[in-house]
Amino acid sequence: MTVIFSKKCELGLQAVLFLSTKPTGTLFNALEVSTEVKQPKEFVSKVLQILTASGIVGSKKGKNGGFFLAKEPKNVRLIEIVEAIDGLDVFNCCVLGFPGCSKEEPCPVHNKWGVLRDEAYRMLSEETLADLEEKTIIKISSL
């Protein structure tokens, strides 16, 4: 588990990265995606439905249906996936959960966390699925 993302978000990132490495419009059912990312099928299915509602992933119903990346990989930034699943509150809230944490009334790690939080947001906002294709293929093939 990462420090800032839910397990659901981690899985969403993995599933979308997997779909982004395949030819446009290629359909994969939830079992196929779950096999590739080594996660339970039911969990994968739920996350893919969330991503379908956000427009990042598309779906086709029926016997030969499945999920596919609904946008060109170069047009999807990682932050969009995070926002669709976890929202962006993690980039605005206290990492320790203290109410009222602010620049004026900082928690013990406010200043250091702020630098890390801002850098994470910047990286997620800049990186597209296309930017990560080669590394994604290598990582998924090693699972």
TORDO-561537 format. One line per field, with one value per residue (C-alpha): x negated, y negated, z negated; residue in three letters. Coordinates in steps of 0.001 Angstrom, whole numbers, plus 500000, padded with zeros to 6 digits. Each point is the difference from the previous one (the first is absolute). Example, Ala and Ser with C-alpha at 12.3 -4.5 7.8 and 13.67 -1.06 7.14 Angstrom:
u <- 487700, 498630;
v <- 504500, 496560;
w <- 492200, 500660;
r <- ALA, SER;
***
This chain:
u <- 500000, 498711, 499937, 502561, 502212, 502694, 499631, 502835, 498018, 496825, 501953, 501616, 496603, 498706, 503046, 499987, 496249, 500529, 502805, 497873, 497357, 502452, 501213, 502830, 503405, 498677, 502521, 499075, 502458, 499487, 498484, 497364, 499089, 499934, 497686, 497603, 499858, 500227, 503051, 503412, 502455, 502871, 497800, 498724, 503553, 501162, 497058, 500422, 503664, 498944, 497528, 502678, 502282, 497148, 499468, 496418, 500980, 502694, 502025, 501957, 502706, 500832, 498371, 497034, 499900, 497351, 498093, 497705, 498149, 502500, 497395, 496646, 497229, 498316, 503193, 500309, 497997, 499550, 501659, 503270, 500055, 499223, 502735, 502565, 499422, 498674, 500663, 497426, 500531, 496764, 498164, 501794, 500341, 497654, 498070, 500283, 503708, 499808, 503010, 499109, 496501, 498828, 497021, 500977, 500641, 497854, 499869, 496566, 499304, 501934, 497059, 498179, 503203, 501010, 496887, 500586, 503734, 499373, 497368, 502292, 502836, 497698, 498689, 503498, 501184, 497136, 499689, 502265, 500714, 498009, 496968, 500052, 500750, 496584, 499538, 503564, 499431, 496815, 501652, 503191, 498056, 497952, 503026;
v <- 500000, 496584, 497074, 497876, 502207, 502488, 503608, 499302, 497140, 502083, 502675, 497412, 498627, 503494, 501008, 496830, 500238, 503589, 498997, 497142, 502412, 501769, 498943, 497454, 501606, 503412, 501506, 501799, 501478, 499486, 503461, 499291, 496668, 501542, 502757, 497450, 497760, 502883, 498706, 501551, 499905, 498519, 497148, 499339, 499985, 497413, 497708, 500275, 499030, 496845, 499189, 500622, 497491, 497461, 500511, 501242, 503598, 501102, 503173, 502153, 502241, 503493, 503340, 498512, 496862, 498620, 496912, 497798, 496722, 497357, 497326, 499885, 500788, 496678, 498245, 501645, 498713, 502053, 497275, 500622, 503593, 498952, 497357, 502461, 502496, 498226, 496373, 497292, 499356, 501805, 497085, 497470, 501743, 500614, 503233, 500718, 499202, 497007, 497712, 496400, 500788, 497019, 497800, 497892, 503016, 502812, 503602, 501448, 501072, 497282, 498309, 503168, 501725, 496927, 500298, 503723, 499506, 497236, 502055, 503052, 497873, 498481, 503412, 501494, 496958, 500150, 503744, 501477, 503668, 499755, 498712, 503144, 502637, 501638, 500146, 501296, 502854, 500994, 499852, 501881, 502723, 500532, 500530;
w <- 500000, 500869, 497625, 501795, 502192, 499096, 501106, 502438, 501540, 500244, 501850, 502273, 500947, 500719, 502054, 502102, 500551, 501194, 502377, 501333, 501275, 502285, 503456, 499967, 499510, 498910, 497571, 496790, 497544, 496273, 499586, 502638, 498415, 496526, 501222, 501491, 496918, 497505, 498141, 499185, 502919, 497956, 498808, 503533, 501325, 497444, 500682, 503774, 499598, 498112, 502754, 502625, 498290, 500110, 503738, 499715, 500702, 502409, 499879, 502377, 498614, 501147, 500594, 501852, 497899, 497754, 498980, 502054, 499643, 501144, 500800, 501715, 497472, 500761, 498870, 496582, 497069, 496847, 497917, 501894, 498790, 496427, 500129, 501389, 497199, 496902, 500821, 499440, 496275, 499162, 501605, 497811, 496629, 497124, 500522, 496266, 499920, 497663, 500389, 500751, 501213, 502035, 500711, 496986, 497732, 501415, 498834, 499123, 503627, 501852, 501710, 501031, 501128, 501996, 502159, 500601, 500624, 502532, 501814, 500114, 501399, 502600, 501129, 500220, 501955, 502476, 500682, 502656, 500570, 503240, 498090, 497870, 502646, 500192, 496215, 499581, 502454, 498175, 496566, 500903, 501802, 496831, 497717;
r <- MET, THR, VAL, ILE, PHE, SER, LYS, LYS, CYS, GLU, LEU, GLY, LEU, GLN, ALA, VAL, LEU, PHE, LEU, SER, THR, LYS, PRO, THR, GLY, THR, LEU, PHE, ASN, ALA, LEU, GLU, VAL, SER, THR, GLU, VAL, LYS, GLN, PRO, LYS, GLU, PHE, VAL, SER, LYS, VAL, LEU, GLN, ILE, LEU, THR, ALA, SER, GLY, ILE, VAL, GLY, SER, LYS, LYS, GLY, LYS, ASN, GLY, GLY, PHE, PHE, LEU, ALA, LYS, GLU, PRO, LYS, ASN, VAL, ARG, LEU, ILE, GLU, ILE, VAL, GLU, ALA, ILE, ASP, GLY, LEU, ASP, VAL, PHE, ASN, CYS, CYS, VAL, LEU, GLY, PHE, PRO, GLY, CYS, SER, LYS, GLU, GLU, PRO, CYS, PRO, VAL, HIS, ASN, LYS, TRP, GLY, VAL, LEU, ARG, ASP, GLU, ALA, TYR, ARG, MET, LEU, SER, GLU, GLU, THR, LEU, ALA, ASP, LEU, GLU, GLU, LYS, THR, ILE, ILE, LYS, ILE, SER, SER, LEU;
***
